[in-house]
Amino acid sequence: MKRRDFLRATAAGALAAPFLPNLLNDVAKAAEPTARWYKGNLHAHSQWSDGQDLPEVALAEYKKRGYNFFAFTEHNVLQRNDFKFDGKDAKPFEGETSYWKRLATPGVRSNLTEDRVRKARELFGEDSVVLKETAEGTFVRLKTCEELRQQFGDKENFLLMSAFEMTTPWSHLNLINVDENFYLGDEKIGGVISKSYDKAREMYDGTGKPWLFMVNHPLWQYYNVQASDLIARPEVRFLEFTNNCTSYPFIPGAWTPESLWDAVNAYRASHDQDFLYGTGTDDSHGVFNTSFVAFYGWTGVRATELTPKAILDAMNRGDSYISTGLELDDVTFDGKTLCVKAKPEKEGKWRVEFFGTKKDYDPTPKYFDAEAGPKMNRRIEGYSEKIGEKLATFDGVEGSYTLKSDDLYVRARVTRVDAEPVYLGTGKDKSPLPTDAAWTQPYRG
């Protein structure tokens, strides 16, 4: 290079040097993967336990409705070929480990009917369902999670995670993205939660896979889970917020799903502990079942890719929301101000409300003696109305709230205030949660 050209190049480099860091930052930002919202359900059942549909029929319906991630949470079993047969509707055959379930026939009590087999064959062809005729009746081979993943998995659009519901007479807990199951009981509900969480850590922490522990439908059976159970174990991070099991009588002054959630998070925020995040599910027992409403509740998760790690990491960061039919367009929190914007598909009157708890709240519970419920009598906790009180209201589909010095946290709810009520479960009692609504997770400065 000639001296003249060298000097020109050096001068140009010197002029560009102050702008180089900004240029490199812009390039790095452009290279970062873009996060998007994914829709999913982490609580559902099929013929592997007490659900009505063959698993492939249920998955086809969820995928058709735009769900991106899903988990079958069968009672105390994983959808694997090493299933422990119970000798009733399920049966092993010599030389096989497949799960075969008996088709309902006169004199045989089974929820696997010919109509459900016919539905699967209509969708996937005659050869899609394997039958075995025996002297004890006709048996149907159920597909495993891995087989279902091969059939429905889509790297960009649909993720199926292995899971199970640890089911006791008092408490139900979901373990998501796990390959081994367990069962633990205890005389107290809080004991089941605590012992099961410790067991899950022992089994799954060393696997190198992310996993999620969720306390299910706290109302079932009849106010089973109390805020004190979740306050006692701050490591428990997820509570099933929506569920069809809401047809039990409500006691005036006792907790509702929202006040239970706030009671726990008021305590955790005031003690500098991790928040308890909510999940939206439908606990579907059949996509065409009218008593358990499929698609009623779901979780929106903002992640950079559709993998178990990306989805569960985002949930653990609180980058998710709960829905009973409403999508959120954006949720932002800059450490002080929470901004929410919804994108409803239905016309109506919409409202954004912000809730939180002040630092001087009274944490003392009050108690209500419940009448005999489906399982047992118990004392039910209630809390001050100042816990989870309304902080601000905006008409429309967007709003924002800036934390004040005396706020412990803030969360938002968007609702269609002119929506017709939906009756779940037996239909005898109104659901305590609105439909066409969405809830953000709690945030603090």
C-alpha positions as CSV (number, residue, x, y, z in Angstrom):
1,M,0.0,0.0,0.0
2,K,1.3,3.5,-0.9
3,R,2.0,5.9,1.9
4,R,-0.8,8.2,0.6
5,D,-3.4,5.3,0.6
6,F,-2.3,4.2,4.1
7,L,-2.8,7.7,5.5
8,R,-6.3,7.9,4.0
9,A,-7.3,4.5,5.4
10,T,-6.0,5.4,8.8
11,A,-7.8,8.7,8.9
12,A,-11.1,7.0,7.8
13,G,-10.7,4.4,10.6
14,A,-10.0,7.2,13.2
15,L,-13.2,9.0,12.1
16,A,-15.2,5.8,12.3
17,A,-13.8,4.6,15.7
18,P,-16.3,6.6,17.9
19,F,-19.2,5.1,16.1
20,L,-17.9,1.5,16.0
21,P,-19.3,0.4,19.4
22,N,-22.8,1.6,18.5
23,L,-22.5,-0.2,15.1
24,L,-21.5,-3.4,16.7
25,N,-24.3,-3.2,19.3
26,D,-26.8,-2.6,16.5
27,V,-25.5,-5.7,14.6
28,A,-25.7,-7.8,17.8
29,K,-29.3,-6.7,18.5
30,A,-30.3,-7.5,15.0
31,A,-28.8,-11.0,15.4
32,E,-30.7,-11.7,18.6
33,P,-33.7,-14.1,18.2
34,T,-37.0,-12.4,18.3
35,A,-39.4,-13.6,21.0
36,R,-43.1,-14.3,20.2
37,W,-46.1,-15.5,22.1
38,Y,-46.9,-19.2,22.2
39,K,-50.2,-20.6,23.3
40,G,-50.3,-23.8,25.4
41,N,-52.1,-26.1,27.8
42,L,-50.3,-28.0,30.6
43,H,-53.2,-30.0,32.1
44,A,-55.3,-32.5,30.1
45,H,-56.3,-36.2,30.1
46,S,-56.9,-38.9,27.5
47,Q,-57.7,-42.6,27.5
48,W,-54.4,-43.2,29.3
49,S,-56.3,-42.3,32.4
50,D,-59.8,-40.9,32.8
51,G,-60.1,-38.8,29.6
52,Q,-62.6,-39.7,27.0
53,D,-60.6,-39.3,23.8
54,L,-57.8,-41.3,22.3
55,P,-54.8,-39.0,22.7
56,E,-54.3,-38.4,19.0
57,V,-57.9,-37.2,18.6
58,A,-57.4,-34.6,21.4
59,L,-54.0,-33.5,20.1
60,A,-55.4,-32.9,16.6
61,E,-58.1,-30.7,18.0
62,Y,-55.7,-28.6,20.1
63,K,-53.3,-28.2,17.2
64,K,-56.2,-27.2,14.9
65,R,-57.2,-24.4,17.4
66,G,-53.7,-22.8,17.3
67,Y,-52.1,-24.3,20.4
68,N,-48.3,-24.4,20.2
69,F,-47.3,-26.5,23.3
70,F,-49.2,-29.2,25.2
71,A,-48.8,-31.8,27.9
72,F,-50.9,-34.8,28.7
73,T,-51.0,-35.1,32.5
74,E,-52.4,-38.5,33.2
75,H,-53.1,-39.6,36.7
76,N,-50.0,-41.1,38.2
77,V,-48.7,-42.4,34.9
78,L,-46.6,-41.3,32.0
79,Q,-47.6,-42.2,28.5
80,R,-44.9,-44.8,28.1
81,N,-44.8,-48.5,27.2
82,D,-43.6,-49.5,30.7
83,F,-47.0,-48.5,32.1
84,K,-47.9,-50.4,35.3
85,F,-51.1,-52.2,34.4
86,D,-54.0,-52.0,36.9
87,G,-55.7,-55.2,35.8
88,K,-59.1,-53.5,35.2
89,D,-59.4,-51.9,31.8
90,A,-55.7,-52.2,30.9
91,K,-53.9,-55.5,30.1
92,P,-50.4,-56.6,29.1
93,F,-50.0,-59.3,26.5
94,E,-47.2,-61.8,26.5
95,G,-44.0,-60.5,24.9
96,E,-45.3,-56.9,24.8
97,T,-45.1,-53.8,27.0
98,S,-47.7,-51.7,25.1
99,Y,-50.6,-50.2,26.9
100,W,-53.8,-52.0,25.7
101,K,-57.1,-50.7,27.0
102,R,-60.4,-52.7,26.8
103,L,-63.1,-51.4,24.6
104,A,-66.5,-51.0,26.3
105,T,-68.8,-54.0,25.8
106,P,-72.0,-55.2,27.6
107,G,-70.9,-56.0,31.1
108,V,-67.6,-54.2,30.9
109,R,-67.2,-50.8,32.5
110,S,-64.9,-48.7,30.3
111,N,-65.0,-45.2,28.9
112,L,-63.3,-46.3,25.7
113,T,-66.3,-46.7,23.4
114,E,-66.6,-47.6,19.7
115,D,-67.5,-44.0,18.9
116,R,-64.1,-42.8,20.1
117,V,-62.3,-45.4,18.1
118,R,-64.4,-44.5,15.1
119,K,-63.5,-40.8,15.5
120,A,-59.8,-41.6,15.4
121,R,-60.2,-43.7,12.3
122,E,-62.1,-40.9,10.6
123,L,-59.3,-38.5,11.2
124,F,-56.3,-40.7,10.6
125,G,-57.4,-43.8,8.6
126,E,-58.6,-47.3,9.4
127,D,-55.0,-48.5,10.2
128,S,-54.4,-45.8,12.7
129,V,-56.0,-47.7,15.5
130,V,-54.7,-51.1,16.4
131,L,-57.2,-53.6,17.9
132,K,-56.6,-57.0,19.5
133,E,-59.5,-59.5,19.9
134,T,-59.3,-61.7,23.0
135,A,-61.6,-64.0,24.9
136,E,-61.9,-61.1,27.4
137,G,-63.0,-58.6,24.8
138,T,-61.5,-56.2,22.3
139,F,-58.4,-54.2,23.4
140,V,-57.1,-51.0,21.8
141,R,-53.4,-50.1,21.8
142,L,-52.8,-46.5,23.0
143,K,-50.0,-44.5,21.5
144,T,-47.1,-43.3,23.6
145,C,-46.0,-39.8,24.1
146,E,-43.0,-40.4,21.8
147,E,-45.3,-41.8,19.1
148,L,-47.6,-38.8,19.4
149,R,-44.6,-36.5,19.3
150,Q,-43.5,-38.0,16.0
151,Q,-47.0,-37.7,14.6
152,F,-47.8,-34.2,15.7
153,G,-44.4,-32.6,16.5
154,D,-43.6,-29.5,14.6
155,K,-40.4,-27.6,15.4
156,E,-41.9,-24.3,14.6
157,N,-45.5,-24.7,15.7
158,F,-46.2,-27.6,18.0
159,L,-44.4,-29.0,21.0
160,L,-45.5,-32.0,23.1
161,M,-43.9,-32.5,26.5
162,S,-44.0,-35.6,28.6
163,A,-45.8,-35.1,32.0
164,F,-48.0,-36.6,34.6
165,E,-50.4,-35.6,37.4
166,M,-49.4,-36.8,40.8
167,T,-52.8,-37.6,42.2
168,T,-53.8,-38.2,45.8
169,P,-57.2,-38.1,47.4
170,W,-56.5,-34.6,48.7
171,S,-54.1,-32.9,46.3
172,H,-53.2,-33.0,42.6
173,L,-49.8,-31.8,41.3
174,N,-48.4,-31.6,37.8
175,L,-44.8,-32.5,36.8
176,I,-44.0,-31.2,33.4
177,N,-41.2,-32.3,31.0
178,V,-40.2,-35.3,33.0
179,D,-39.5,-38.9,32.1
180,E,-40.0,-40.6,35.5
181,N,-43.0,-40.5,37.7
182,F,-43.6,-41.1,41.5
183,Y,-46.4,-41.2,44.1
184,L,-46.3,-39.7,47.6
185,G,-49.1,-39.3,50.1
186,D,-49.5,-37.5,53.4
187,E,-52.2,-36.9,55.9
188,K,-52.2,-33.2,55.2
189,I,-52.4,-31.4,51.9
190,G,-49.5,-29.1,52.7
191,G,-47.5,-32.3,53.4
192,V,-48.2,-33.7,50.0
193,I,-47.1,-30.5,48.3
194,S,-43.9,-30.2,50.4
195,K,-42.8,-33.9,50.1
196,S,-43.6,-34.1,46.4
197,Y,-41.6,-30.9,45.6
198,D,-38.6,-32.3,47.5
199,K,-39.0,-35.6,45.7
200,A,-39.2,-33.9,42.3
201,R,-35.9,-32.0,43.0
202,E,-34.2,-35.2,44.0
203,M,-35.3,-37.0,40.8
204,Y,-35.1,-34.3,38.2
205,D,-32.5,-31.7,39.2
206,G,-29.6,-33.9,37.9
207,T,-31.2,-34.8,34.6
208,G,-30.1,-31.7,32.7
209,K,-33.7,-31.1,31.6
210,P,-35.8,-28.1,32.8
211,W,-39.0,-29.2,34.6
212,L,-42.0,-27.5,36.1
213,F,-43.9,-28.3,39.3
214,M,-47.5,-27.0,39.5
215,V,-50.1,-27.1,42.2
216,N,-53.4,-27.9,40.6
217,H,-57.0,-26.7,41.1
218,P,-56.7,-25.5,44.7
219,L,-60.5,-25.5,45.1
220,W,-60.8,-29.3,44.4
221,Q,-62.0,-30.9,46.6
222,Y,-63.7,-28.0,48.3
223,Y,-61.0,-25.5,49.1
224,N,-58.2,-28.1,49.4
225,V,-55.2,-25.8,49.1
226,Q,-54.7,-22.9,51.5
227,A,-52.4,-19.9,51.1
228,S,-50.5,-21.1,54.1
229,D,-49.6,-24.3,52.3
230,L,-47.9,-22.2,49.5
231,I,-46.4,-19.7,51.9
232,A,-44.7,-22.5,53.7
233,R,-42.9,-23.6,50.5
234,P,-41.6,-20.5,48.6
235,E,-39.8,-22.8,46.2
236,V,-43.2,-23.8,44.7
237,R,-43.5,-21.3,41.8
238,F,-46.7,-22.3,39.9
239,L,-50.4,-22.4,40.8
240,E,-53.1,-23.6,38.4
241,F,-55.3,-20.5,38.2
242,T,-58.0,-21.6,35.8
243,N,-59.7,-25.0,35.9
244,N,-63.1,-26.6,35.4
245,C,-63.3,-27.8,39.0
246,T,-65.2,-24.8,40.2
247,S,-68.7,-26.2,40.9
248,Y,-68.3,-26.5,44.7
249,P,-70.1,-24.1,47.0
250,F,-68.3,-20.9,47.8
251,I,-68.1,-19.6,51.4
252,P,-68.6,-15.8,51.7
253,G,-65.4,-14.2,53.0
254,A,-63.2,-17.2,52.1
255,W,-60.6,-17.0,49.3
256,T,-61.3,-16.9,45.6
257,P,-58.7,-18.0,43.1
258,E,-57.5,-14.4,42.8
259,S,-57.4,-13.6,46.5
260,L,-55.5,-16.9,47.2
261,W,-53.0,-15.9,44.6
262,D,-52.6,-12.4,46.1
263,A,-52.4,-13.6,49.7
264,V,-49.4,-15.8,48.8
265,N,-47.7,-13.1,46.6
266,A,-48.2,-10.4,49.2
267,Y,-46.3,-12.5,51.7
268,R,-43.6,-13.4,49.2
269,A,-43.1,-9.9,48.0
270,S,-42.8,-8.6,51.6
271,H,-40.2,-11.3,52.3
272,D,-38.2,-10.8,49.1
273,Q,-39.1,-14.3,47.8
274,D,-39.9,-15.4,44.3
275,F,-43.4,-14.9,43.1
276,L,-46.0,-17.6,42.7
277,Y,-46.9,-17.5,39.0
278,G,-50.3,-18.5,37.6
279,T,-51.0,-20.9,34.8
280,G,-54.1,-21.2,32.6
281,T,-55.3,-24.7,31.8
282,D,-58.6,-26.4,31.1
283,D,-58.0,-29.9,32.7
284,S,-59.7,-31.3,29.6
285,H,-61.1,-34.8,30.0
286,G,-62.4,-34.8,26.4
287,V,-62.4,-32.2,23.6
288,F,-66.1,-32.9,22.9
289,N,-67.0,-33.3,26.6
290,T,-69.6,-30.8,27.7
291,S,-69.1,-31.2,31.5
292,F,-65.4,-30.3,31.4
293,V,-65.1,-27.4,28.9
294,A,-62.0,-27.9,26.7
295,F,-60.1,-24.8,25.6
296,Y,-61.5,-22.8,28.5
297,G,-58.1,-21.8,30.0
298,W,-54.6,-21.6,28.5
299,T,-51.2,-20.0,29.1
300,G,-49.5,-17.5,26.8
301,V,-45.7,-17.7,27.0
302,R,-43.3,-15.3,25.3
303,A,-40.2,-17.2,24.2
304,T,-37.6,-17.1,21.5
305,E,-38.2,-20.7,20.3
306,L,-40.5,-23.5,20.8
307,T,-38.5,-25.9,22.9
308,P,-39.0,-27.2,26.5
309,K,-36.1,-25.1,27.8
310,A,-37.3,-21.9,26.1
311,I,-40.9,-22.3,27.2
312,L,-40.1,-23.3,30.8
313,D,-37.4,-20.7,31.2
314,A,-39.8,-18.0,30.1
315,M,-42.4,-19.2,32.5
316,N,-39.9,-19.2,35.4
317,R,-39.1,-15.6,34.5
318,G,-42.7,-14.7,34.6
319,D,-42.8,-13.9,30.9
320,S,-46.3,-15.4,30.5
321,Y,-50.0,-14.6,31.0
322,I,-53.2,-16.5,31.9
323,S,-56.2,-16.5,29.6
324,T,-59.8,-17.7,29.5
325,G,-60.2,-16.7,25.9
326,L,-58.4,-13.4,25.4
327,E,-55.0,-12.9,23.8
328,L,-52.6,-10.2,25.0
329,D,-50.7,-8.3,22.3
330,D,-48.0,-7.0,24.6
331,V,-46.9,-6.9,28.3
332,T,-44.0,-4.7,29.3
333,F,-42.5,-3.8,32.7
334,D,-39.5,-1.5,32.9
335,G,-38.9,-2.0,36.6
336,K,-41.5,0.6,37.5
337,T,-44.4,0.8,35.1
338,L,-46.5,-2.2,33.9
339,C,-48.1,-1.7,30.4
340,V,-50.7,-4.1,29.0
341,K,-52.4,-4.2,25.6
342,A,-54.9,-6.8,24.6
343,K,-56.0,-7.9,21.1
344,P,-59.5,-9.2,21.4
345,E,-61.2,-11.1,18.6
346,K,-64.7,-10.3,19.9
347,E,-66.4,-7.0,20.0
348,G,-67.5,-5.7,23.4
349,K,-66.8,-3.5,26.3
350,W,-63.3,-4.1,27.6
351,R,-61.6,-3.0,30.8
352,V,-58.0,-3.1,32.1
353,E,-57.6,-3.2,35.9
354,F,-54.5,-3.2,38.0
355,F,-54.3,-4.9,41.3
356,G,-51.7,-5.1,44.1
357,T,-51.0,-5.0,47.8
358,K,-49.6,-2.2,49.9
359,K,-46.6,-2.6,52.2
360,D,-48.6,-2.0,55.3
361,Y,-51.2,-4.8,54.6
362,D,-52.5,-7.0,57.4
363,P,-51.3,-10.6,56.7
364,T,-53.4,-12.1,59.5
365,P,-55.8,-14.8,58.1
366,K,-59.3,-15.2,59.3
367,Y,-60.9,-18.6,59.3
368,F,-64.2,-20.1,58.2
369,D,-65.5,-23.5,59.3
370,A,-66.6,-25.3,56.2
371,E,-69.6,-27.6,56.2
372,A,-69.0,-31.2,55.2
373,G,-67.6,-31.2,51.7
374,P,-67.0,-34.0,49.3
375,K,-64.0,-35.2,51.2
376,M,-63.8,-33.7,54.7
377,N,-64.6,-30.8,57.0
378,R,-61.9,-28.1,57.3
379,R,-61.1,-24.6,58.3
380,I,-60.8,-22.3,55.3
381,E,-58.6,-19.2,55.3
382,G,-59.8,-15.8,54.3
383,Y,-57.8,-12.5,54.0
384,S,-58.2,-8.8,54.2
385,E,-59.7,-7.1,51.2
386,K,-56.7,-4.8,51.2
387,I,-54.7,-7.8,49.8
388,G,-55.0,-7.7,46.1
389,E,-56.9,-4.4,46.1
390,K,-57.7,-2.5,42.9
391,L,-55.1,0.1,42.1
392,A,-56.3,1.6,38.8
393,T,-58.9,1.1,36.1
394,F,-58.9,1.9,32.3
395,D,-61.7,1.5,29.8
396,G,-60.5,-0.1,26.6
397,V,-57.9,-2.7,25.8
398,E,-54.8,-1.1,27.1
399,G,-53.5,0.6,30.2
400,S,-50.5,1.2,32.4
401,Y,-49.7,1.5,36.1
402,T,-46.6,2.9,37.7
403,L,-45.6,1.4,41.1
404,K,-45.8,3.8,44.0
405,S,-43.4,3.8,46.9
406,D,-45.9,1.8,49.1
407,D,-46.7,-0.9,46.5
408,L,-45.4,-4.4,47.0
409,Y,-46.3,-5.5,43.5
410,V,-48.8,-5.0,40.7
411,R,-50.6,-7.3,38.3
412,A,-53.2,-6.6,35.6
413,R,-56.4,-8.1,34.5
414,V,-58.2,-7.5,31.2
415,T,-61.9,-8.5,30.9
416,R,-64.8,-8.2,28.6
417,V,-67.3,-6.7,31.1
418,D,-70.4,-7.4,29.0
419,A,-69.6,-11.1,28.4
420,E,-72.2,-13.7,29.2
421,P,-71.3,-15.9,32.2
422,V,-70.1,-19.4,31.6
423,Y,-71.1,-22.3,33.9
424,L,-68.5,-25.0,34.4
425,G,-68.4,-28.4,36.0
426,T,-72.0,-29.5,37.0
427,G,-73.4,-26.1,36.0
428,K,-74.9,-25.5,39.5
429,D,-72.5,-22.7,40.4
430,K,-71.1,-19.8,38.6
431,S,-67.4,-19.9,37.7
432,P,-65.4,-17.5,40.0
433,L,-63.3,-16.4,37.0
434,P,-64.6,-14.3,34.1
435,T,-64.5,-15.6,30.6
436,D,-62.9,-13.6,27.7
437,A,-60.3,-12.4,30.2
438,A,-56.5,-12.4,30.7
439,W,-54.2,-11.9,33.7
440,T,-50.6,-10.8,33.7
441,Q,-48.2,-12.2,36.3
442,P,-47.2,-10.0,39.3
443,Y,-44.4,-7.5,38.9
444,R,-42.3,-5.5,41.5
445,G,-39.6,-2.9,41.3
